[in-house]
């Protein structure tokens, strides 16, 4: 949905504002139903840190979509699971099988070959795209990896995500106020709101499902499965928006796909 909004020239600020509005309402409703309220200091600290990773990561993700193909942007950013797998193995004694190790190797190889594409016509020349993508990868690790840490601390990740999303609402409310008159055309604002409010529903559902999965399974398996949504984005971007990829980029996408799938076998 973020790709669609970007393609339709929707306002990034209103899109992200809308995403965090419906996402916050989703987590609020879940907490009211389950009663998983936890207002301890560590939950608030974790919520703010994870919220920062989510907000800043989404901002850079949208900027990257403006400068490079979503078919590569999304899978590379979701490769932050590499950090989660390593953290889970080093600090939480999760075992990494031979197949999973091969998957990790394929992801690393794919990430490293993208910048050296010899095809000058289709090469991503905008250097800021690389900066946005790899910084967003680290920021999203704060979100998904942070939730692994808080789950191990036996804290309510639903409460933490509620705080994170509420932080997003406040952030983009202030941003919208500061940019009033500079958010774009009426059509751009409308497009941003439509796709942002819709995205928030699925963002809430996806993140809530991720937190529930972490309760029952190891992060070294759960996170790679969670990250395979990027392959859907890649496929739709190629089919719907006819994004052109060079042979090297196609190879990188294949390696990303095989790596993401292999790592969760």
Secondary structure as UniProt FT lines:
FT   HELIX           2..7
FT   TURN            8..9
FT   HELIX           12..34
FT   HELIX           41..67
FT   HELIX           70..77
FT   HELIX           78..80
FT   HELIX           81..92
FT   HELIX           98..114
FT   TURN            115..116
FT   TURN            120..122
FT   HELIX           127..152
FT   TURN            153..154
FT   HELIX           157..178
FT   TURN            179..181
FT   HELIX           186..216
FT   HELIX           219..227
FT   HELIX           229..240
FT   HELIX           247..262
FT   TURN            263..264
//
